[in-house]
Amino acid sequence: MVSLHRWAFFIPCCLVTSGAFILSLYYPRTYKAVTTFERRADPVLVNLPVSSTAESFEYFRSTMSRDLVSVQYLTDVVANLALVEGLERTEDGTLTPESRQRCAALARSLNSNLNIRIKSPNPHVDLIWAEYRGRNPHIGTKLLDEMKNTYIRRTLAWIEEFLESQRTYVQKELDEATNEVKLAQRELTQLRLETPYVDPQSPGSIATQLSQYEIARNELTMRQREYKTELAAMEQLLASLAPQVVPGINDDADPEEVQKIFQSPITLGLLDQLQKIESKVTLLRKTRGMTYEHPEIKQLMRDRGQIEEELAVQQGQEDTTAFASRSGATRAVMTAAVNPAAAQPQRAERTRLSLQIDMQKAKLKEIEIDLASNDRALAELKKAKNGVFKRQDEFTAIVSRFDKAKQRQTTLTATLSQIEPALRKVQQGRLVQFSPGQPARGTSVPVSPKAKTIVILAVLAGLASGTIFVILAEVVDHVYHSSGQVATSLGLPILDNIDEIITTADRRRSLIRRTVIAPAALACCLGLAISTGSLAYLSVQRPWTYQKIKSIPDKALHLLGSAQTDAQEYAEYTGPETPPPQ
């Protein structure tokens, strides 16, 4: 069938193939440009919160691919490259709103031509790969380089500006949190002073304190009764030891002289030690809340007993010395009236009893003071117990407010402690460092479509069209080309056939078709297919050569137009009869 309708196959195949090659010349070419650069972040920046919501630097890193192709960045790139003609600017050099809208429109169209990939070997290093795929072979490298430089410049400025604003914001919040902590602390202190017996963490502690104060009160009452009983016994014993009149010493004698007689410096020193011990015991009981069962107070009481024994012995010796030292008639009268050996023990016992009575009265006074203090504490505890629930709610509210303010203050302080070193590193240029790398690389050969793809598709289209035309030619052809077709159509056997009678004119026409027309048609079809295929190939693989070939008709027309213009100008200058110069 193909052999019979070979021209119906060959001519459509070549024409369709050539048409496919010509259409490929108008198919948009896609060009590619690539660039890489590196970003290194200081470890301070890795965990630095970059917003009031405490978002870390990881969020900033994850949005980098989006920021690079954002309309905001690309608008500045388009404006810096002057990709839009006739941009109007204000006096300070910024774009007018209309110009910025035009740049933004072009930036949105360029957004789909960019592809960003990021590789992070570690948390401190990011390797950025940027690719441009578009129809313009000259804009790719410039666009990528300017986009990279714009991102680096704007990012460094943004980080410094942002850290400054964050420091101001965090410092303001920290001052407010500190004031809240102070106010809550004052309210809490005031409430504790008003209710010293209420523990917000343990409301049941009031009952424990009440029981302790009740036990202490019972103990003090019992000790008071014991001291009163001992005091009464001492007073009775002192009364039984009636004082004896010492002859030679008048009743109106000076007490200081009597004291000088019966008390030596040693006695006075012992009395002073007793007074110091009593003062120390009183001080310990009042300031530190010690009882008489405390080991320190027990030791002081033992020391007091030893001093009292020494004092009794010393006073006995002083009585003997006083009687022995009296002069003349007084000593005689005293010796005759009183037996010093018999009076000495009674006087010593009276002195000792008097001291013990005074100490016992001091103890009773201390007990009374402790009982009064205990009663006051019991009254306050009972009053606090009645309002413990109300106070507990106040305590809970104030403590909760104080804890929240303290936690906020701690968080803000930690945040500020991270922002300060980051700002110092920004000023030193070490917080974020960019390595621009090599300039963007791009080729003038398009990456899409491929020359091989164009050739394969064009040939397949030609073969398909030739096959379709062969089928159509066979369908519409009603000529019998053999005796077999005739027998098949008639359903009768063929007895004999007469071959075609070929004349000299038929042979001449056949020769002309085979030697002239067929080769010419074959050469034209193949030449058309080969020439269009070459142009399609050159437009992909060697676009500069294709542009030179494409410009030949324009140059020829330009030269022809220049020649006609010169001839017209010459004719106008010399007149119509003068031939133009050869």
JOWOCOR-V91425 format. One record per residue. N is the residue number from 1. PSI is psi in radians with two decimals (NA if undefined). D_FIRST is the distance of its C-alpha to the first C-alpha in Angstrom with 2 decimals. Layout:
<<N/PSI/D_FIRST> <N/PSI/D_FIRST>>
This chain:
<<1/-0.74/0.00> <2/-0.64/3.80> <3/-0.65/5.40> <4/-0.70/5.08> <5/0.81/6.11> <6/-0.63/8.00> <7/-0.56/11.17> <8/-0.40/10.37> <9/-0.79/9.88> <10/-0.85/12.75> <11/-0.87/15.36> <12/-0.61/15.52> <13/-0.79/15.50> <14/-0.73/18.39> <15/-0.76/20.18> <16/-0.69/20.20> <17/-0.77/21.25> <18/-0.72/23.97> <19/-0.65/25.04> <20/-0.69/25.40> <21/-0.71/27.49> <22/-0.72/29.58> <23/-0.59/30.16> <24/-0.44/31.30> <25/-0.44/33.97> <26/0.00/35.55> <27/2.33/35.33> <28/2.33/38.96> <29/2.52/39.93> <30/2.16/42.27> <31/2.74/45.03> <32/2.45/47.41> <33/2.51/51.12> <34/2.51/53.39> <35/2.74/57.15> <36/2.62/59.63> <37/2.94/63.34> <38/2.51/66.01> <39/2.22/68.75> <40/2.23/71.86> <41/2.44/74.29> <42/2.56/77.90> <43/-0.43/78.88> <44/-0.60/81.17> <45/-0.31/78.20> <46/-0.78/76.30> <47/0.34/78.63> <48/2.18/79.78> <49/2.33/79.54> <50/0.23/77.74> <51/2.98/78.60> <52/-0.23/81.31> <53/0.22/79.24> <54/0.67/79.66> <55/2.44/76.02> <56/3.11/75.65> <57/-0.36/73.84> <58/-0.66/70.92> <59/-0.70/69.99> <60/-0.66/70.16> <61/-0.71/67.82> <62/-0.41/65.30> <63/0.10/65.04> <64/-0.77/64.46> <65/-0.59/60.64> <66/-0.64/61.09> <67/-0.64/63.79> <68/-0.62/61.80> <69/0.28/59.05> <70/2.72/61.43> <71/-0.58/61.60> <72/-0.79/65.23> <73/-0.79/64.46> <74/-0.49/61.30> <75/-0.76/63.18> <76/-0.63/65.65> <77/-0.82/62.87> <78/-0.73/61.14> <79/-0.70/64.53> <80/-0.59/65.48> <81/-0.13/62.19> <82/0.79/62.44> <83/-0.32/58.83> <84/2.19/59.86> <85/2.61/61.19> <86/0.67/64.48> <87/2.26/66.08> <88/2.48/69.59> <89/2.73/72.35> <90/-3.12/75.90> <91/-0.55/78.99> <92/0.10/79.01> <93/-0.07/75.43> <94/2.76/73.71> <95/2.54/70.72> <96/2.83/71.37> <97/-0.67/69.99> <98/-0.76/67.25> <99/-0.68/66.19> <100/-0.61/66.26> <101/-0.71/64.01> <102/-0.74/61.46> <103/-0.68/61.63> <104/-0.64/61.33> <105/-0.77/58.19> <106/-0.63/56.54> <107/-0.70/57.88> <108/-0.60/56.24> <109/-0.58/52.87> <110/-0.32/53.36> <111/-0.68/54.37> <112/-0.23/50.81> <113/-0.05/49.96> <114/2.52/52.67> <115/2.23/52.76> <116/2.31/56.03> <117/2.46/56.61> <118/2.35/60.06> <119/2.26/61.13> <120/1.73/64.76> <121/-0.55/65.98> <122/2.98/69.39> <123/-0.20/71.16> <124/-0.19/72.41> <125/2.34/69.27> <126/2.24/66.04> <127/2.08/63.06> <128/2.25/60.98> <129/2.11/57.39> <130/2.38/56.04> <131/2.45/52.46> <132/2.30/51.07> <133/1.97/47.43> <134/-3.12/46.83> <135/-0.31/45.10> <136/2.04/48.00> <137/-0.18/48.13> <138/-0.31/51.75> <139/-0.34/53.45> <140/-0.94/52.75> <141/-0.75/55.36> <142/-0.71/57.99> <143/-0.77/57.48> <144/-0.76/57.85> <145/-0.77/60.91> <146/-0.64/62.65> <147/-0.73/61.83> <148/-0.84/63.34> <149/-0.69/66.44> <150/-0.73/66.92> <151/-0.77/66.75> <152/-0.80/69.25> <153/-0.83/71.63> <154/-0.61/71.52> <155/-0.78/71.76> <156/-0.75/74.87> <157/-0.67/76.51> <158/-0.72/75.57> <159/-0.80/76.98> <160/-0.78/80.30> <161/-0.71/80.59> <162/-0.74/79.67> <163/-0.66/82.16> <164/-0.82/84.88> <165/-0.65/84.20> <166/-0.70/84.02> <167/-0.75/87.35> <168/-0.78/88.96> <169/-0.81/87.54> <170/-0.67/88.48> <171/-0.71/91.94> <172/-0.79/92.57> <173/-0.65/91.44> <174/-0.71/93.57> <175/-0.74/96.64> <176/-0.74/96.12> <177/-0.66/95.68> <178/-0.73/98.83> <179/-0.69/100.81> <180/-0.71/99.57> <181/-0.75/100.67> <182/-0.79/104.09> <183/-0.78/104.61> <184/-0.65/103.56> <185/-0.69/105.79> <186/-0.77/108.73> <187/-0.71/108.27> <188/-0.72/108.00> <189/-0.75/111.11> <190/-0.72/113.04> <191/-0.64/112.13> <192/-0.66/113.17> <193/-0.64/116.48> <194/-0.57/117.04> <195/1.32/116.21> <196/-0.29/117.12> <197/-0.03/117.14> <198/2.13/113.67> <199/2.01/110.92> <200/-0.46/107.47> <201/-0.40/105.85> <202/1.56/108.43> <203/-0.49/110.14> <204/-0.06/112.15> <205/-0.39/113.93> <206/-0.73/116.54> <207/-0.70/117.76> <208/-0.76/118.04> <209/-0.70/119.99> <210/-0.79/122.27> <211/-0.67/123.11> <212/-0.75/123.79> <213/-0.60/126.10> <214/-0.77/127.89> <215/-0.77/128.47> <216/-0.67/129.70> <217/-0.76/132.04> <218/-0.71/133.52> <219/-0.74/134.02> <220/-0.70/135.75> <221/-0.77/137.97> <222/-0.73/139.00> <223/-0.62/139.76> <224/-0.76/141.75> <225/-0.72/143.93> <226/-0.78/144.48> <227/-0.67/145.44> <228/-0.72/147.84> <229/-0.79/149.50> <230/-0.66/149.87> <231/-0.73/151.25> <232/-0.69/153.85> <233/-0.70/154.95> <234/-0.71/155.26> <235/-0.69/157.33> <236/-0.74/159.67> <237/-0.66/160.08> <238/-0.64/160.81> <239/-0.57/163.35> <240/-0.45/165.10> <241/1.38/165.55> <242/2.43/168.00> <243/2.43/168.59> <244/2.52/172.01> <245/2.23/174.12> <246/2.03/174.53> <247/2.60/178.02> <248/-0.18/178.13> <249/1.96/174.97> <250/2.75/175.65> <251/-0.48/173.39> <252/0.43/172.93> <253/2.70/171.72> <254/2.21/168.74> <255/-0.59/165.49> <256/-0.63/164.15> <257/-0.67/167.27> <258/-0.72/166.90> <259/-0.67/163.25> <260/-0.53/164.26> <261/-0.81/166.78> <262/-0.13/164.47> <263/2.16/161.06> <264/3.00/160.25> <265/-0.55/157.12> <266/-0.74/155.63> <267/-0.77/156.00> <268/-0.68/154.46> <269/-0.71/151.51> <270/-0.70/150.95> <271/-0.67/151.06> <272/-0.68/148.55> <273/-0.70/146.20> <274/-0.73/146.54> <275/-0.70/145.68> <276/-0.71/142.57> <277/-0.76/141.38> <278/-0.73/141.83> <279/-0.71/139.93> <280/-0.71/137.05> <281/-0.79/136.85> <282/-0.73/136.81> <283/-0.73/134.08> <284/-0.65/131.86> <285/-0.61/132.24> <286/-0.78/131.43> <287/-0.66/128.59> <288/0.00/126.87> <289/0.48/127.85> <290/2.61/129.53> <291/3.09/131.90> <292/-0.14/135.01> <293/-0.07/132.94> <294/2.44/130.83> <295/-0.65/131.58> <296/-0.75/132.34> <297/-0.63/134.85> <298/-0.73/136.40> <299/-0.70/137.01> <300/-0.66/138.64> <301/-0.64/140.90> <302/-0.71/141.98> <303/-0.67/142.79> <304/-0.70/144.85> <305/-0.72/146.86> <306/-0.71/147.71> <307/-0.66/148.81> <308/-0.70/150.98> <309/-0.78/152.73> <310/-0.64/153.37> <311/-0.69/154.66> <312/-0.78/157.13> <313/-0.73/158.48> <314/-0.70/158.72> <315/-0.60/160.61> <316/-0.73/163.07> <317/-0.67/163.79> <318/-0.67/164.22> <319/-0.76/166.76> <320/-0.75/168.84> <321/-0.65/168.67> <322/-0.74/169.63> <323/-0.60/172.70> <324/-0.40/173.71> <325/-0.08/173.38> <326/2.56/175.64> <327/2.61/178.84> <328/-2.16/182.53> <329/-0.60/183.87> <330/-0.80/180.39> <331/-0.64/179.41> <332/-0.78/182.75> <333/-0.76/182.33> <334/-0.69/178.69> <335/-0.65/179.75> <336/-0.63/182.59> <337/-0.66/180.61> <338/2.43/177.20> <339/1.94/176.16> <340/-0.59/173.13> <341/-0.55/171.98> <342/-0.54/171.82> <343/-0.40/170.35> <344/-0.85/167.51> <345/-0.68/165.21> <346/-0.75/165.64> <347/-0.72/164.80> <348/-0.69/161.70> <349/-0.71/160.58> <350/-0.74/161.10> <351/-0.79/159.08> <352/-0.73/156.26> <353/-0.66/156.31> <354/-0.75/156.29> <355/-0.74/153.23> <356/-0.64/151.45> <357/-0.75/152.34> <358/-0.76/150.93> <359/-0.66/147.70> <360/-0.67/147.48> <361/-0.66/147.84> <362/-0.68/145.09> <363/-0.74/142.84> <364/-0.67/143.63> <365/-0.73/142.79> <366/-0.70/139.42> <367/-0.73/138.76> <368/-0.72/139.55> <369/-0.78/137.17> <370/-0.68/134.39> <371/-0.71/135.02> <372/-0.74/134.80> <373/-0.70/131.54> <374/-0.69/130.17> <375/-0.71/131.13> <376/-0.75/129.41> <377/-0.69/126.21> <378/-0.73/126.37> <379/-0.74/126.73> <380/-0.67/123.73> <381/-0.73/121.63> <382/-0.66/122.47> <383/-0.73/121.59> <384/-0.60/118.28> <385/-0.65/117.59> <386/-0.57/117.95> <387/0.47/115.30> <388/-0.63/113.01> <389/-0.74/110.00> <390/-0.78/110.15> <391/-0.62/110.55> <392/-0.71/107.79> <393/-0.73/105.31> <394/-0.77/106.45> <395/-0.82/106.16> <396/-0.77/102.64> <397/-0.80/101.45> <398/-0.74/103.01> <399/-0.69/101.87> <400/-0.77/98.31> <401/-0.68/98.30> <402/-0.75/99.82> <403/-0.74/97.25> <404/-0.78/94.31> <405/-0.67/95.78> <406/-0.74/96.52> <407/-0.74/93.00> <408/-0.73/91.55> <409/-0.72/93.95> <410/-0.77/92.91> <411/-0.78/89.20> <412/-0.63/89.71> <413/-0.73/91.93> <414/-0.71/89.29> <415/-0.76/86.65> <416/-0.61/88.94> <417/-0.35/89.68> <418/-0.56/85.95> <419/-0.66/85.46> <420/-0.90/88.38> <421/-0.53/87.12> <422/-0.72/83.61> <423/-0.70/85.07> <424/-0.69/86.96> <425/-0.55/83.82> <426/-0.77/81.99> <427/-0.51/84.78> <428/-0.12/84.43> <429/0.48/80.63> <430/0.03/80.06> <431/-0.88/78.93> <432/2.17/75.24> <433/2.30/73.91> <434/2.44/70.49> <435/1.79/68.76> <436/-0.43/66.25> <437/-2.77/64.45> <438/2.71/62.07> <439/2.81/60.62> <440/2.48/57.25> <441/2.34/54.26> <442/2.72/51.01> <443/2.68/48.05> <444/-0.17/46.33> <445/2.18/42.92> <446/2.61/41.58> <447/-0.24/41.08> <448/2.31/38.38> <449/2.84/35.51> <450/2.63/34.67> <451/-0.70/32.65> <452/-0.71/30.44> <453/-0.73/29.77> <454/-0.79/28.86> <455/-0.80/26.39> <456/-0.79/24.67> <457/-0.68/24.49> <458/-0.76/23.27> <459/-0.75/20.41> <460/-0.69/19.42> <461/-0.71/19.64> <462/-0.77/17.42> <463/-0.71/14.66> <464/-0.74/15.03> <465/-0.69/15.02> <466/-0.74/11.88> <467/-0.73/10.02> <468/-0.73/11.93> <469/-0.59/11.20> <470/-0.75/7.36> <471/-0.75/8.37> <472/-0.71/11.11> <473/-0.67/9.48> <474/-0.63/7.53> <475/-0.74/10.96> <476/-0.11/13.08> <477/2.06/11.44> <478/0.25/13.87> <479/2.40/13.60> <480/2.15/13.47> <481/-0.07/11.67> <482/2.81/13.42> <483/-0.47/16.74> <484/-0.67/15.39> <485/-0.65/13.86> <486/-0.80/17.32> <487/-0.70/19.24> <488/-0.71/17.47> <489/-0.68/18.19> <490/-0.44/21.77> <491/0.36/22.68> <492/2.59/24.45> <493/2.63/24.20> <494/2.13/23.43> <495/-0.74/26.55> <496/2.83/25.42> <497/2.66/23.14> <498/2.18/24.01> <499/2.91/21.74> <500/2.35/21.30> <501/1.96/24.62> <502/2.17/24.33> <503/3.10/27.45> <504/-0.65/29.02> <505/-0.66/28.05> <506/-0.71/24.36> <507/-0.66/24.67> <508/-0.80/26.51> <509/-0.69/24.00> <510/-0.68/21.12> <511/-0.75/23.37> <512/-0.70/24.24> <513/-0.76/20.66> <514/-0.61/19.91> <515/-0.38/23.31> <516/-1.05/24.32> <517/-0.85/21.99> <518/-0.84/18.94> <519/-0.62/21.35> <520/-0.78/23.30> <521/-0.73/20.47> <522/-0.77/19.32> <523/-0.70/22.99> <524/-0.79/23.65> <525/-0.83/20.89> <526/-0.70/21.69> <527/-0.71/25.40> <528/-0.77/25.27> <529/-0.74/23.62> <530/-0.74/26.04> <531/-0.79/29.06> <532/-0.65/28.60> <533/-0.67/27.96> <534/-0.74/31.13> <535/-0.72/33.09> <536/-0.70/32.04> <537/-0.80/33.01> <538/-0.58/36.27> <539/-0.36/37.16> <540/-0.88/37.20> <541/-0.58/38.45> <542/1.26/40.56> <543/-0.49/41.44> <544/-0.67/44.33> <545/-0.70/42.06> <546/-0.69/39.70> <547/-0.64/42.76> <548/-0.76/43.86> <549/-0.70/40.51> <550/-0.50/40.48> <551/-0.12/43.99> <552/-0.85/43.26> <553/-0.67/42.36> <554/-0.70/45.41> <555/-0.69/47.60> <556/-0.77/46.29> <557/-0.65/46.98> <558/-0.74/50.32> <559/-0.70/51.20> <560/-0.74/50.13> <561/-0.63/52.18> <562/-0.71/55.11> <563/-0.78/54.96> <564/-0.69/55.00> <565/-0.71/57.86> <566/-0.71/59.80> <567/-0.72/59.34> <568/-0.76/60.57> <569/-0.67/63.53> <570/-0.68/64.38> <571/-0.69/64.23> <572/-0.48/66.47> <573/-0.69/68.88> <574/-0.30/69.17> <575/2.80/68.35> <576/-0.37/65.44> <577/-0.34/66.47> <578/2.15/66.45> <579/2.57/63.10> <580/2.70/61.71> <581/2.48/62.14> <582/NA/59.39>>
